[in-house]
């Protein structure tokens, strides 16, 4: 951000587009503290943009305004985009994160991005420099599969900008911006390179775009029918939408429309048409089959005899873990170096005999795998714990060094950890809390055996090997990650988690009870 603020001093006027007022206020404070620019907000230029366009040292900072602002020619030559204009309301967030229907948001994201970039290029001969800030927005533009959705001209400009930004320092950025703003012979040579890149680019259609296009008219009619309380008509149009949405790439969105169809049928049932109850419950059941992330779909489907065992997921925890993994992958971003740095630190700490370092690596591993991972330094607290959701927590007792049998102290601690978690961590009343001891010990002290009741045993060497394998799996998933809400990626992640034994059910089932460890011979 300091570099972007510095760039505003190279031109007379700058437009800054951000997703929310909080970000706008933060950037305004930075501009006013570090430059002599006059800052304008949306309210200042709503009636007329002249106060901004007639000022020679001005920055307009607008929140959630990616269209409706036209700045032609010399009115503005620099635009700064901060963060991705993605899911802008609760429904879009729900479709992306819970229904894995990000495919329908890709076009909206592309449209908003193009609109934002085009605020200061209002004709074929107009031009402005674009400075991109924020990991998600950069990932959106850098990823090849996303970039191919844009017009060839924009693809070439993005690709050129990415290459020029690699390893460039502040001085180079400012010099390059000045060459662009001068728009002289030196820039003409650069422009030829961009034209050459354009010839290599091919714009691709959004996957499943034809299916989504065919569904639009029925979606609109559904809304009209619902507004007019024509619930049977709404149900009919919802089913027509569903017929258009065949295939796994739109499975999440199809599930959303099964849910809407069920709601229409249920409303008709409440109007007195008893025969629609069964239809509503059948549609809730189908919605539940399309997504494993929303158990309340399945609960709605189980209201009567229309539900069956097919609605039940094979693993009740894995979908929640994949949800959290998506957030973690999105936070890391597209940069392989960031992932490798995290992975390296985890493995280095896990191979350190120091208890504090080992636990630090243990917490980091859980976070990387999508678990809600935490630790406590309070007296009597367990070592790291990994939470899937409020129904399952895996708590650990770590012993990173030592020789000899597993002692009574470590055994007692491992057996008491679930009680500590239950009293201090916010979980459901009936949550499963699984205690695991990680230790170099291969036998257990005879005096410890009587109190070894519920804890599981994981030899430290096996745990370290498992950790390396798990990180390798994460590396593969990270390389194929294209953003939150991708149904294909989620399916791949669930399969690889099972195959690699990373999922909670596999972890628990693959370990043996602590009380089955051979008893040490103290003679």
C-alpha positions, 0 to 999 in steps of 0.5 A: 500500500505505501507504494500505491500511495506514492504512485498517486503523486505521479499524476494529477488525479487518482481513483481508488476503488475499494469493497467497503467503507472501512477500507476506504477510511483506512486508505484516506488516512494513509493518503492524507498522512503521506501526501498533499493530495486532496481526498474526495469520497462518494458523497463529495462527487455524487452531484458533480464530479467537477470538484474532483476533475478540476483539482490538480492533486486529488484522490477519489476513494469510493467504496463498493462502486465498480460502475456508474463513475465515468472519468474520461481522458485527462480527468483521471489517468491512474486507478487503484483497485483494492481487493476483489469485488466478489460476493457482494451480498449474503446470497452470493456468499451463501452460493459460493461458500455453502453451495459450492456454486462459485461458477455462477459468480465467475461471470459477475466477478469478471463483469465487476472487475472489467467495470472497475478497470473501465472507470477511466478508459471510456473510449478506444483511445482512452488510457489509464494505469491500473494498480492492483492491490489485495491477494484475492484480486491478484490471484483472480487476475494471475490464475490462467483459468480466470484470465482466459475469461477476459477479452484478449486485449485485457488478457495481454495487458494483465499478462504484461503487467504481471511480468513487469511487476516481478522483482520490480522495486519502487523506483522501477514501478514509478519509472514505468508509470511515468513512461506510461503517463507520458505516452510517448515513443518509449511507450509505443515500443511497449505497446507493440509488445502488448499487441504481440501478446494479444495475438497469442491470447484466446478468450474462452467461454465461462464453463457451463455458460450455455446451461446458465443462459438457458436457465435465466428466463425460468429464474425470472419467471420463478421470481414473478410467480413467487411475488404473485403468490402463484406457488405452483407456477413458481414450482414449475419454473424452478423445475425447469431451471433444474432441468437446465442444470445437468452436470457436476459443474453446476451441481451446487447451483442445482441444489440451490434451485431444488431448495427454492423448488421445495420452498415453493411446494411447501408454500403451496402445501401451507395454502391447503394443497396437501399433495404438495407436502411430498413434493416439497420433501422430495425436493429438500432431499434432492437439495441435500444430495447436491451438497454435503455442507448443509446438514439442515437440508437433510433434516428438512428432507427427513421430516417424513417417509420421503427421506431415505438413507441416500441423503446421509453423507458417508462422512459427517465431518469431512465437508466441514473440513473442506469448507475450512480448507478452502478458506485456508487455501484462499488465504495462502493465495497463488504464491507457491513460495508462501505455501512452501515457507509455511510447509517448511516451518511446520516440518522444521518445528515437528522435527525439533525435540523442543516441546514448544517448537513441536507444538507450534508445528503441530498447531500450524499443521492442523491449520494448514489441513483445514482444522480449527487448530489452537493451543494453550499455555495455561497450567494443566491445558492439553497440547494442540487441539484440532476442531472440525466443527462443534461436533468433533474435536481431536485433542493431543498430548504431545511428547516430543522427546524422551526414552522409556515407557509411556508414564502414568503422568502422560497417560493421566493427562491424555485421559483428562484432556477431553474434560478440559476441552469440554469445560473451556472450548465452545462445542456442542453438548454431545460433541465427540472429543477424541484424545490422542497421545503422540509419543516416542514411547513404544511400551506403556508403564504397567502402573499407567495401564489401569488408567488408559481408558479412552485415549488413542496412541500415535508413535511420533515417527509415524506422526511425522511421516503422516505429516509429510504425506499430508503436506504433500497432499496439500501441495497438490490441492493448492496447485489445483485450487482455483478459488472458493466454491469450486465443486470439482476441487471439493470433490478432489479434496474429499477424495485425496483426504480419504486416500491420504488418511487426513480426514478425521474419521481416518485419523481416529480409525487408523490409530489403536487404543493406548491400552493396547500398547505393549506393557513394559517389563520393569524387571 
